[in-house]
Amino acid sequence: MTLQEVRVNIDRVDSEIKKLFKERMLLADEVARVKAETCDEILKPEREIQIIEKLTQGVDDSIVMEYTALIKRIMEISRKYQYGRTLQLRDCLDIDYSEEELTVNSATMLRNELYILDSMSKDNVTTVSRYDDMVGLIETGKVDAGIGILEEIGIGVSDELHKLLTDKELFISKCDIVMDEGVRKKVVTFSKKLIVLPDHNRLKVAFVCKNKSGSLASILSMISDYGVNLTEIHSRPNMEAEWNYEFMVEMTANLLKEDIRALVFQLMNETQHMKILGSYYCVD
């Protein structure tokens, strides 16, 4: 058989796969409708394991790993579709946010970071020695927001501020890029409110993967399926579970868009823990 003849057969098989895929997605839509009515979970790991075990029976050992990967991928795509349809059928994304811009008349910063501030008068800033001291000022309403250097791009990452944002009900609403002696730094404003505006082009989230093989790869693949680009990803050990990590991810996304809401909904349901850290505009 010539290469051209092989390609003809591949085209024929691909056409059959396309037809079967379209049929499968129609069935996935029916599943989404039923689950939306019953509030049933979309991800059911035990059933997926059963499906894989059943379908791989009789498959030659030389291709069983590849076939297993194909089955998993089909199920991942089906779940993605179902999350989006579920939100269309039933508004069940439980996220409290405001669409009004934050007004900052007073703020708090670390004393050693005050030098970098140029977005407001330093007279309106209460300086403290620790990030934890910021929390009380913000939560009691003594200041409107906190300001800090979240990243020192190319140099390091602020684990302390990341921890503050992940552990407390605080959210980034503004991000300024500042050049400090030739170093590009991110200066972020955060407050008690999650604010989402139409011009925001960044969504920052933190999540802990479920402790199983391939969980991070599955999450990253999921984000890619939504056409979302990752602009940053950082990790730190999760103190609540041995050999597990918390990931902080910044994406080119806006929570007001339907597909991004579906992505967040899926992340909330397919990670061990997920929290939105902020929504903001950032210069590309």
C-alpha positions as CSV (number, residue, x, y, z in Angstrom):
1,M,0.0,0.0,0.0
2,T,1.4,3.4,-1.0
3,L,1.5,6.4,1.3
4,Q,-1.2,8.1,-0.7
5,E,-3.5,5.1,-0.2
6,V,-2.8,5.1,3.5
7,R,-3.7,8.8,3.7
8,V,-7.0,8.1,1.8
9,N,-7.9,5.5,4.5
10,I,-6.9,7.9,7.3
11,D,-9.2,10.5,5.8
12,R,-12.0,8.0,5.7
13,V,-11.4,7.0,9.3
14,D,-11.2,10.6,10.4
15,S,-14.6,11.3,8.7
16,E,-16.1,8.4,10.7
17,I,-14.6,9.7,13.9
18,K,-16.0,13.2,13.2
19,K,-19.5,11.7,12.7
20,L,-19.3,9.7,15.9
21,F,-17.8,12.7,17.8
22,K,-20.8,14.9,16.8
23,E,-23.2,12.1,17.9
24,R,-21.3,11.8,21.3
25,M,-21.6,15.5,21.9
26,L,-25.3,15.4,21.3
27,L,-25.5,12.7,24.0
28,A,-23.3,14.9,26.3
29,D,-25.8,17.6,25.9
30,E,-28.6,15.3,27.0
31,V,-26.5,14.3,30.0
32,A,-25.9,18.0,30.8
33,R,-29.7,18.7,30.7
34,V,-30.5,15.8,33.1
35,K,-27.7,16.8,35.5
36,A,-28.7,20.4,35.4
37,E,-32.2,19.4,36.5
38,T,-31.1,17.0,39.2
39,C,-28.0,19.1,40.3
40,D,-25.9,16.0,39.8
41,E,-22.1,16.2,39.7
42,I,-20.5,16.3,36.3
43,L,-17.2,14.7,37.2
44,K,-17.6,11.2,38.5
45,P,-14.1,9.6,38.7
46,E,-15.3,6.1,39.7
47,R,-17.5,5.9,36.6
48,E,-14.7,7.1,34.3
49,I,-12.4,4.4,35.7
50,Q,-15.1,1.8,35.0
51,I,-15.5,3.1,31.4
52,I,-11.7,2.9,30.8
53,E,-11.5,-0.6,32.2
54,K,-14.4,-1.8,30.0
55,L,-13.3,-0.1,26.8
56,T,-9.6,-1.2,27.0
57,Q,-10.5,-4.9,27.3
58,G,-9.2,-6.6,24.2
59,V,-7.0,-3.7,23.1
60,D,-3.5,-4.8,22.1
61,D,-0.9,-4.0,24.7
62,S,1.2,-2.1,22.1
63,I,-1.5,0.6,21.8
64,V,-3.5,0.3,25.1
65,M,-1.8,3.4,26.6
66,E,-2.6,5.5,23.6
67,Y,-6.2,4.3,23.5
68,T,-6.5,5.0,27.2
69,A,-5.2,8.5,26.6
70,L,-7.8,9.0,23.8
71,I,-10.7,7.9,26.0
72,K,-9.6,10.2,28.8
73,R,-9.3,13.1,26.3
74,I,-12.8,12.5,25.0
75,M,-14.2,12.4,28.5
76,E,-12.4,15.7,29.4
77,I,-13.9,17.4,26.3
78,S,-17.3,16.1,27.1
79,R,-17.0,17.4,30.7
80,K,-15.9,20.8,29.4
81,Y,-19.0,21.0,27.2
82,Q,-21.3,19.9,30.0
83,Y,-20.0,22.6,32.4
84,G,-20.8,25.3,29.9
85,R,-24.2,23.9,29.1
86,T,-25.0,23.5,32.8
87,L,-24.4,27.2,33.4
88,Q,-26.6,28.0,30.5
89,L,-29.4,25.8,31.8
90,R,-29.0,26.6,35.5
91,D,-27.2,29.7,36.9
92,C,-25.2,27.9,39.6
93,L,-21.8,29.8,39.6
94,D,-21.7,31.0,43.2
95,I,-19.3,33.9,43.0
96,D,-20.0,37.2,44.7
97,Y,-18.5,40.2,42.8
98,S,-19.2,43.8,42.0
99,E,-19.1,45.6,38.7
100,E,-18.4,49.0,40.2
101,E,-14.8,50.3,40.1
102,L,-13.1,50.5,43.5
103,T,-12.4,54.0,44.8
104,V,-9.3,54.2,46.9
105,N,-8.8,57.3,49.0
106,S,-6.7,55.6,51.7
107,A,-4.5,52.5,51.6
108,T,-1.9,50.5,53.6
109,M,1.5,49.3,52.5
110,L,4.6,47.7,53.9
111,R,7.0,50.5,55.1
112,N,9.8,49.2,53.0
113,E,7.7,49.2,49.8
114,L,6.3,52.7,50.1
115,Y,9.0,54.1,47.9
116,I,7.5,52.5,44.8
117,L,4.1,54.1,45.1
118,D,3.2,56.7,42.5
119,S,-0.6,56.1,42.0
120,M,-1.7,58.2,45.0
121,S,-0.4,60.6,47.7
122,K,1.8,58.9,50.2
123,D,0.1,61.1,52.9
124,N,-3.0,58.9,52.5
125,V,-1.1,55.6,53.1
126,T,-0.7,53.9,56.5
127,T,2.6,52.0,56.6
128,V,3.0,48.8,58.5
129,S,5.9,46.3,59.1
130,R,4.0,43.1,58.2
131,Y,1.4,42.0,55.7
132,D,-0.7,40.6,58.5
133,D,-1.0,44.1,59.9
134,M,-2.7,45.2,56.7
135,V,-5.5,42.8,57.2
136,G,-6.9,44.4,60.3
137,L,-6.8,47.9,58.7
138,I,-8.7,46.7,55.6
139,E,-11.2,44.5,57.4
140,T,-12.1,47.2,59.9
141,G,-12.5,49.8,57.1
142,K,-9.7,52.1,58.4
143,V,-8.3,52.0,54.9
144,D,-9.9,51.3,51.5
145,A,-7.3,48.9,50.2
146,G,-3.8,47.4,50.5
147,I,-1.0,47.9,48.0
148,G,1.9,45.6,47.6
149,I,4.6,44.2,45.2
150,L,3.1,40.9,44.2
151,E,5.8,40.0,41.8
152,E,9.3,41.1,41.1
153,I,9.4,39.8,37.6
154,G,12.6,38.0,36.8
155,I,13.8,38.1,40.4
156,G,11.3,36.4,42.7
157,V,7.8,35.9,43.9
158,S,6.1,37.4,47.0
159,D,5.0,34.2,48.9
160,E,3.8,36.3,51.8
161,L,1.4,38.4,49.7
162,H,0.3,35.3,47.8
163,K,-0.5,33.6,51.1
164,L,-2.4,36.6,52.3
165,L,-4.6,36.6,49.2
166,T,-5.2,32.9,49.3
167,D,-6.0,32.7,53.0
168,K,-8.1,35.8,53.4
169,E,-11.1,37.3,51.6
170,L,-9.0,39.8,49.7
171,F,-8.9,40.3,45.9
172,I,-6.7,42.2,43.5
173,S,-8.6,44.9,41.5
174,K,-5.7,46.9,40.0
175,C,-2.2,46.1,38.7
176,D,0.4,48.7,37.7
177,I,3.7,47.8,36.0
178,V,6.5,49.9,37.5
179,M,10.1,50.0,36.4
180,D,12.3,50.1,39.5
181,E,16.0,50.7,38.6
182,G,15.6,48.7,35.4
183,V,13.5,45.9,37.0
184,R,9.9,45.4,35.9
185,K,7.7,45.0,39.0
186,K,4.0,44.5,39.5
187,V,2.3,46.7,42.1
188,V,-1.2,45.5,42.9
189,T,-4.1,47.0,44.8
190,F,-6.3,44.6,46.8
191,S,-9.5,45.0,48.9
192,K,-12.4,43.0,50.4
193,K,-14.4,43.1,47.2
194,L,-13.9,41.1,44.1
195,I,-14.4,43.6,41.3
196,V,-14.9,42.6,37.7
197,L,-15.0,45.2,34.9
198,P,-15.5,44.8,31.2
199,D,-11.9,46.1,30.4
200,H,-10.2,43.5,32.7
201,N,-7.9,41.2,30.8
202,R,-6.5,39.2,33.7
203,L,-8.0,36.7,36.1
204,K,-5.8,35.3,38.9
205,V,-6.7,32.1,40.7
206,A,-5.1,29.8,43.2
207,F,-5.9,26.1,43.3
208,V,-4.7,22.8,44.8
209,C,-4.8,19.8,42.5
210,K,-6.3,16.6,43.7
211,N,-3.6,14.2,44.8
212,K,-3.5,11.8,41.8
213,S,-1.4,11.1,38.8
214,G,-1.7,13.6,36.0
215,S,-3.9,16.0,37.9
216,L,-1.9,19.2,37.1
217,A,-1.5,18.2,33.5
218,S,-5.3,17.7,33.3
219,I,-5.9,21.2,34.8
220,L,-3.5,22.9,32.4
221,S,-5.0,21.0,29.5
222,M,-8.4,22.1,30.6
223,I,-7.4,25.8,30.7
224,S,-5.9,25.4,27.2
225,D,-9.1,23.9,25.9
226,Y,-10.9,27.2,26.7
227,G,-8.3,29.1,24.6
228,V,-6.9,30.8,27.6
229,N,-3.2,31.8,27.8
230,L,-1.3,31.6,31.1
231,T,0.8,34.7,31.8
232,E,2.1,33.4,35.1
233,I,2.2,30.2,37.1
234,H,3.8,29.9,40.6
235,S,3.7,27.1,43.2
236,R,4.3,26.6,46.9
237,P,3.9,23.6,49.1
238,N,0.4,23.0,50.5
239,M,0.9,22.7,54.2
240,E,-2.4,20.8,54.6
241,A,-1.3,17.8,52.5
242,E,2.0,16.1,52.2
243,W,3.6,16.1,48.7
244,N,0.9,18.5,47.4
245,Y,1.3,22.0,46.0
246,E,-0.8,25.1,45.7
247,F,-0.6,26.9,42.3
248,M,-1.1,30.6,41.7
249,V,-2.1,31.2,38.0
250,E,-2.7,34.4,36.1
251,M,-4.7,34.0,32.9
252,T,-5.7,36.3,30.0
253,A,-9.4,36.1,30.9
254,N,-12.5,38.1,32.0
255,L,-15.0,36.6,34.3
256,L,-17.9,38.4,32.6
257,K,-17.5,36.2,29.5
258,E,-19.6,33.0,29.3
259,D,-16.7,30.7,28.4
260,I,-14.5,32.0,31.3
261,R,-17.3,31.5,33.8
262,A,-17.6,27.9,32.6
263,L,-13.8,27.5,33.0
264,V,-14.0,28.8,36.6
265,F,-17.0,26.6,37.3
266,Q,-15.0,23.6,36.1
267,L,-12.0,24.5,38.1
268,M,-14.1,24.9,41.2
269,N,-15.4,21.3,40.7
270,E,-12.3,19.6,39.5
271,T,-9.7,20.8,41.9
272,Q,-9.3,20.0,45.6
273,H,-9.6,23.7,46.4
274,M,-9.9,26.9,44.2
275,K,-10.1,30.6,45.0
276,I,-10.2,33.6,42.8
277,L,-7.4,36.0,43.8
278,G,-8.4,38.9,41.6
279,S,-9.6,40.4,38.3
280,Y,-7.8,43.4,36.8
281,Y,-6.4,45.1,33.7
282,C,-2.7,44.6,33.1
283,V,-0.5,45.9,30.2
284,D,0.5,43.1,27.9
